[in-house]
Amino acid sequence: MTRLTSRFALAACLAVLACTGVSGGGMPPMFIFGDSLVDAGNNNYIVSLSKANYPPNGIDFTGHQPTGRYTNGRTIIDILVLCLRLPLQRYTALKVRSWGSLNVSGQEMGLGGLVPPYMAPETTGDALMKGVNYASGGGGILNQTGSIFGGRLNLDAQIDNFANTRHDLIARHGEVAAVSLLRGAIFSVTMGSNDFINNYLTPIFSVPERATTPPPAFVNAMIAKFRQQLTRLYLLDARKIVVTNVGPIGCIPYQRETNPSAGTACAEFPNQLAQSFNRRLKALVNELGASLPSSRFVYADVYHIFSDIIANYRSHGFEVADSACCFVGGRFGGLVPCGPTSRYCADRSKYVFWDPYHPSESANALIARRILDGGPADISPVNVRQLIAT
């Protein structure tokens, strides 16, 4: 696949979304919290071993240059925002025109209109009115998570940064206008994977903790901390909050590589941990939605969505669901993070995974569709489109 054709592949992914844009001023601001799954470049600005601002990351982004996103193109959040912000007539074109004839402008498909990273110098002033992305590769719910990377912004730090944004909005527009904007905004929180992958399951380093802390106790600590953090967001005027659960981390190429006894199957123990956490998380989301006045907490079941993509990958248009497109070595390409010395597949749209840890842009597009317009099995009690309308 050529780079030009690859650009059209995203247009095709967006066509799959079959979206209807939100016109005029109907698109609310979005404030994004999370890890490398949704980082838009914050780690470019901190000293960290967790970075994605080097090729071949971003090879299918506008300009074919790395932006700090941990994928070949756009993240789930990027695609969701584009789907909501492109004018209706552009979606009509995406549905009826062939891939090769599409002419999607750089402003539509590039950085213009996407939620900017908090750490970028230009994310200030009026730019804050459309929302901010605080996510950081390596970040987690627990503050010790990701310590192997050195610098990273865990969820407490991300909420601290949002508090600064809130202060700036109040100073610039007054408290009434700022609070009104925030209470109508969409907040998205994608956290928890690193608390397992780069904390409880970290090879060698996690041995002492796992010897003294059984899985239920670790999950309890995560849930207790997450309850405090989500409540703090509410107290800072977040009202519409989408909380994404932990995906099937035992199926990522890295876990397949480090658990060879699983053979060609997903690693069982990491997935058991994720499912244990997710059961508790769903109960927490329901509890907070019932107890915090005027709040709308939404539970996005990415574990279910991504498991379906992996199990039925051919019906979703993929050819490879167990190995990384960008790889250095190993049976599944999961031994070494994607970097300048890596090889990568010619047709990224055929791979579920971009690298040892992260979905490809094509997989992100499918996940975005189901978060935006999915039914109760994917996201509940409402999907994102319905949440915006409330």
C-alpha positions in Angstrom: 0.0 0.0 0.0 1.4 3.4 -0.9 1.4 6.3 1.5 -1.2 8.1 -0.5 -3.4 5.0 -0.6 -2.9 4.7 3.2 -4.2 8.2 3.6 -7.4 7.1 1.8 -7.6 4.1 4.1 -8.4 6.3 7.0 -11.1 8.0 4.9 -12.5 4.5 4.4 -12.3 3.8 8.1 -14.3 7.0 8.7 -16.8 5.8 6.1 -17.3 2.7 8.1 -18.3 4.9 11.0 -21.3 6.0 9.0 -21.5 9.1 11.1 -23.5 12.2 11.0 -21.5 15.3 12.0 -22.6 17.6 14.8 -23.2 20.9 13.1 -22.5 24.4 14.2 -21.9 25.0 17.9 -23.3 21.5 18.8 -19.9 19.9 19.2 -18.9 20.2 22.9 -15.4 20.6 24.2 -13.6 17.3 25.0 -11.2 16.8 27.9 -9.1 13.7 27.5 -7.3 11.8 30.3 -5.5 8.6 29.8 -2.3 6.7 28.7 -0.5 6.0 25.5 -3.7 4.7 23.9 -4.9 8.3 23.6 -1.8 10.4 24.2 -1.7 13.1 21.5 1.9 14.2 22.2 2.2 15.2 25.8 5.2 12.9 26.3 7.1 14.9 23.6 7.6 17.6 26.2 8.8 15.6 29.2 11.9 13.6 30.0 10.7 10.0 29.6 11.6 6.6 28.1 8.0 6.4 26.9 7.9 8.3 23.7 6.5 8.0 20.2 7.9 11.1 18.5 10.0 9.1 16.1 9.3 7.2 12.9 7.8 5.0 11.8 5.1 6.1 14.3 2.7 8.5 12.4 3.5 7.1 9.0 -0.2 7.3 8.1 -0.8 10.6 9.8 -1.0 13.7 7.6 2.5 14.5 6.5 3.6 11.0 7.4 5.5 12.3 10.4 5.4 11.2 14.1 3.4 13.4 16.4 3.8 11.6 19.7 0.9 9.3 19.0 1.6 5.6 19.7 0.2 4.3 16.5 0.6 4.6 12.7 -2.0 7.3 12.4 -4.8 8.5 14.6 -6.0 7.4 18.0 -9.5 6.4 19.0 -10.1 9.9 20.3 -8.8 11.6 17.1 -11.1 9.6 15.0 -14.1 10.1 17.2 -13.5 13.9 17.2 -13.1 13.9 13.4 -16.3 12.0 13.0 -18.2 14.5 15.1 -16.6 17.6 13.6 -16.5 17.0 9.9 -19.5 18.7 8.2 -22.3 16.5 7.2 -21.6 16.9 3.5 -18.1 15.5 3.9 -19.6 12.3 5.5 -22.0 12.0 2.6 -18.9 12.1 0.3 -17.1 9.5 2.4 -20.0 7.1 2.1 -20.6 7.3 -1.7 -17.3 8.1 -3.3 -14.5 5.6 -4.0 -11.3 5.6 -1.9 -9.1 6.8 -4.7 -11.3 9.7 -5.6 -11.5 11.1 -2.1 -9.9 14.5 -1.5 -10.0 15.2 2.2 -8.2 18.4 3.1 -5.2 18.5 5.4 -7.2 20.7 7.8 -9.9 18.0 8.0 -7.6 15.1 8.4 -4.6 16.6 10.1 -4.1 18.3 13.4 -6.6 21.0 12.8 -9.7 20.3 14.8 -8.2 17.6 17.0 -7.9 18.0 20.7 -4.5 19.5 21.5 -2.0 18.1 24.0 -1.9 20.1 27.3 1.9 20.3 27.3 2.2 21.9 23.8 3.1 25.6 24.1 0.3 26.6 21.8 -2.4 25.0 24.0 -3.4 28.2 25.7 -5.9 31.0 25.4 -8.9 30.4 23.1 -7.5 26.9 22.2 -8.7 25.7 25.6 -12.3 26.3 24.7 -12.4 23.3 22.4 -10.9 21.0 25.0 -7.5 19.6 26.0 -5.8 16.3 25.9 -3.9 15.5 29.2 -3.1 11.8 28.4 0.5 10.5 28.9 2.2 7.4 27.7 3.1 5.2 30.7 0.6 6.9 33.0 -1.7 5.0 35.3 -4.2 5.3 38.1 -1.6 4.5 40.7 1.2 7.0 41.1 3.9 4.3 41.1 2.8 3.0 37.8 5.2 3.5 34.9 8.1 4.3 37.1 10.3 2.3 34.8 9.9 5.1 32.2 11.0 7.9 34.5 8.9 10.8 33.4 5.1 10.3 32.8 1.9 12.0 33.9 -0.2 9.7 36.0 -3.9 10.5 36.5 -3.4 12.6 39.6 -1.0 14.8 37.7 -3.3 15.0 34.7 -6.2 16.1 36.9 -3.8 18.7 38.4 -3.2 20.0 34.9 -6.9 20.1 34.2 -7.4 22.1 37.4 -4.9 24.6 35.9 -7.0 24.7 32.7 -10.1 25.3 34.7 -8.5 28.2 36.6 -7.3 29.7 33.2 -10.8 29.5 31.8 -12.4 31.2 34.8 -9.7 33.9 34.7 -10.3 34.5 31.0 -14.1 34.1 30.7 -15.5 34.4 34.2 -16.7 31.6 36.6 -20.3 31.4 35.2 -19.2 30.9 31.6 -16.3 28.6 32.5 -18.4 26.3 34.7 -21.2 26.2 32.0 -18.7 25.2 29.4 -17.2 22.5 31.5 -20.5 21.0 32.6 -21.5 20.7 29.0 -18.2 19.2 27.9 -17.4 15.5 27.3 -14.7 14.0 29.6 -13.0 10.8 28.6 -10.8 8.7 31.0 -8.8 5.8 29.5 -6.7 4.4 32.4 -5.7 1.1 34.0 -3.8 -0.9 31.4 -0.4 0.4 32.6 -1.2 -0.4 36.2 -1.1 -4.0 35.1 1.4 -4.0 32.2 3.9 -1.6 33.6 3.4 -2.2 37.3 1.8 -5.4 38.6 3.0 -7.5 35.7 6.4 -5.8 35.0 8.9 -8.6 34.6 11.4 -8.9 37.5 10.5 -5.5 39.0 7.0 -6.7 40.0 8.1 -9.9 41.8 8.3 -8.3 45.3 4.9 -6.7 45.1 3.2 -9.8 43.6 4.6 -11.8 46.5 3.0 -9.6 49.1 -0.1 -8.3 47.3 -2.6 -10.8 45.8 -4.5 -9.7 42.7 -7.7 -8.8 44.6 -5.8 -6.5 46.9 -4.1 -4.8 43.9 -7.4 -4.3 42.1 -9.0 -2.9 45.3 -6.2 -0.3 45.5 -6.8 0.7 41.9 -10.6 1.0 42.4 -10.2 3.0 45.7 -7.8 5.4 44.0 -9.9 5.7 40.8 -13.0 6.5 42.9 -11.1 9.5 44.5 -9.9 10.7 41.1 -13.2 10.5 39.3 -14.9 12.2 42.2 -12.3 15.0 42.0 -13.1 15.5 38.3 -16.7 15.9 39.3 -15.9 18.4 41.9 -14.0 20.3 39.2 -17.2 20.6 37.2 -17.0 17.5 35.0 -20.5 16.1 34.5 -20.5 14.0 31.4 -17.7 11.4 31.9 -16.9 8.4 29.7 -14.8 5.8 31.6 -13.1 3.2 29.4 -12.3 -0.1 30.9 -9.1 -2.1 30.4 -8.9 -4.1 27.2 -7.8 -7.7 26.7 -4.2 -7.0 27.6 -3.3 -10.7 27.5 -3.8 -10.5 23.7 -1.3 -7.8 22.9 1.8 -9.0 21.1 4.0 -8.1 24.1 2.0 -10.4 26.5 1.9 -13.2 23.9 5.7 -12.9 23.6 6.3 -12.9 27.4 3.9 -15.8 28.0 5.1 -18.5 25.5 3.3 -21.2 27.4 0.0 -19.8 26.0 1.1 -20.9 22.5 -1.0 -19.0 19.9 -3.7 -18.1 22.4 -3.9 -14.9 24.5 -2.2 -14.9 27.9 -4.8 -15.9 30.4 -3.6 -14.3 33.7 -3.4 -10.7 32.3 -6.9 -11.0 30.9 -8.2 -12.4 34.2 -6.7 -9.3 36.0 -8.4 -7.0 33.4 -11.7 -8.7 33.8 -11.5 -8.6 37.6 -10.8 -4.8 37.5 -13.5 -4.2 34.9 -16.2 -5.9 37.0 -15.3 -3.6 39.9 -15.0 -0.6 37.5 -18.5 -1.0 36.1 -20.0 -1.1 39.6 -18.0 2.0 40.5 -19.2 3.9 37.4 -22.8 2.9 38.2 -22.3 4.0 41.8 -20.9 7.4 41.0 -23.6 8.0 38.4 -26.3 7.3 41.0 -24.7 9.3 43.9 -23.3 12.4 42.3 -26.1 14.9 41.4 -26.5 15.8 37.7 -23.7 13.5 36.7 -23.7 11.3 33.6 -21.1 8.5 34.0 -20.8 6.2 31.0 -19.0 2.9 30.9 -17.2 2.0 27.6 -16.6 -1.7 27.4 -13.4 -1.7 25.2 -12.6 -5.2 26.5 -15.7 -6.5 24.8 -15.2 -4.4 21.6 -11.6 -5.3 21.2 -12.1 -9.0 22.0 -14.7 -9.1 19.3 -12.3 -7.5 16.8 -9.6 -10.1 17.7 -11.9 -13.1 17.6 -13.6 -12.1 14.3 -10.7 -10.2 12.7 -11.3 -11.4 9.2 -14.9 -10.3 9.2 -13.6 -6.9 10.2 -11.3 -6.7 7.3 -8.0 -7.7 9.0 -5.5 -10.4 8.1 -3.3 -10.5 11.2 -4.7 -10.2 14.8 -1.8 -11.6 17.0 1.3 -9.8 15.8 2.6 -6.3 15.5 2.9 -4.5 12.2 5.9 -2.6 13.5 8.4 -5.1 14.8 12.1 -5.9 15.6 11.9 -9.5 16.6 10.0 -12.3 18.3 7.3 -14.7 17.2 4.7 -12.0 17.5 6.9 -8.9 17.0 6.3 -8.1 20.7 9.9 -8.0 22.1 10.9 -4.5 21.4 8.9 -1.2 21.1 8.5 0.3 17.6 11.3 2.5 16.7 13.6 3.8 13.9 15.3 0.4 13.5 12.0 -1.5 13.3 10.6 -3.0 10.2 6.9 -2.5 9.5 4.2 -4.1 7.3 3.3 -2.6 3.9 -0.4 -2.6 4.5 -1.1 -1.3 8.0 -4.9 -1.6 7.5 -4.6 -5.4 7.6 -3.1 -5.5 11.1 -5.1 -5.2 14.3 -1.9 -4.2 16.2 0.5 -1.4 15.2 3.2 -2.3 17.7 3.7 -4.6 20.7 1.2 -2.7 22.8 -1.2 -0.5 20.7 -3.9 -0.9 18.1 -3.5 0.2 14.5 -5.3 3.2 13.2 -7.8 0.8 11.4 -8.6 -0.9 14.7 -8.9 2.4 16.4 -11.5 3.4 13.8 -13.6 0.4 14.6 -13.4 1.0 18.3 -14.3 4.7 17.8 -17.4 3.7 15.8 -18.7 1.5 18.6 -18.0 4.0 21.3 -19.8 6.7 19.4 -22.8 4.8 18.2 -22.7 1.4 19.9 -25.4 -0.4 21.8 -25.5 -1.3 25.5 -23.1 -4.3 25.0 -20.4 -1.8 23.9 -21.2 1.3 25.9 -23.8 2.0 28.6 -26.2 3.5 29.7 -25.8 5.7 26.6 -23.3 6.0 23.8 -21.2 9.1 23.2 -23.6 10.6 20.6 -26.5 10.2 23.0 -24.4 11.6 25.8 -23.7 14.8 23.7 -27.4 15.2 23.1 -28.4 15.1 26.7 
